[in-house]
Amino acid sequence: MSTSAASPVTPVPPAPVIFDLDGTLVDSEPNYYEAGRRLLAGYGVPDFSWEQHTRFIGIGTRETLQILSREFGIDAPLDELLAGKNRTYLELARAHTEVFPEMRALVERLSAAGHPMAVASGSSRAAIEAVLAGTGLDALLTTVVSAEEVAHGKPEPDVFLEAARRLGVDPASCVVLEDAAPGALAAHRAGMRCIAVPYVPAAADDPAFASAGLMFQGGQGEFSARLAYDWLGQPVRSSP
C-alpha cells in the first residue's frame, strides 16, 4: 500500500486588528457630549441635547464643530472652538473613562496571540493618548492614528489606511472594529473586514453597516470577545 505525503499547511498569520476608540473601546461619548454642551453654552447656545449629539457619533471633532458652528451661527475661528472642546474633554477624560469590559478582554486576547493592533480615531492625538494612558490600554495599543494626521476623517478611509501602513500590513488583511456608521463605511472603503458594534443600537439598520462581516445589533450589551475573536480568525473568502 502506497502512501502520499500530506500537503504542507501554510500557517495563517494573525489578522491585524484596528480599533476605533470612542464608543468602541471606551464609553467616551458622555464626556464628548458634556464637553460639547459646555462649549456651545459658552457661545450662547443653551440646551444642546444628547439627542442632538448622537448625530455626530463616529464623526471627527473638527468636522462636528464645522457643522455645529454653521448651524448655530457661531462666529468664532474653528481652531478656537476645537481647542476649547479638546481642553474640556481632556479634563473630563482624565477624571474618568470607562473601558467596555468585553473589549478589554478582546484586546488582551489578541495581544497574547500576537495580532498586530492599532487605534484609528477621529479624536485628537492628545485625547487618544490621554484615554489610552488613563485606562491602561496604552501598554497594549501602541500604534495610534488620529484624524488630525490624515487628509480626511471618516467616512473616508484615510485613518484606517494609515494605520495599516504604520503596522506594515496589507489593508485587505485587516479587521476593523467600529461602533458608528461613518466608521463602518470607512472600513469598507479601505477594503477591510469590519466587526460592527453599534453604540446606538437603533442605528444598526443604517445602510453603512450592511458591509460589516459581523454585526452585534444589540451593541456593547451583546458584544462577545470570544465570538469576535473566533470570527476574525476565520480565513478570508476570496470573491468569485
Protein Blocks (a to p, Z undefined) as FASTA:
>chain_A
ZZdddddddddddddddddfehplpccklmmmmmmmmmmmmnopahiafklmmmmgoiaf
klmmmmmmmmnopacdfklmmmmmmmmmmmmmmmoccddfklmmmmmmmmmnopacdddd
fbdfklmmmmmmmnopmmmmmbccdfklpmbdcfbfklmmmmmmmnopafklpccddfbf
klmmmmmmnopacddddfblmlmmpmklmmpmbdcfklmmlpcfklmmmmmmpccdddZZ
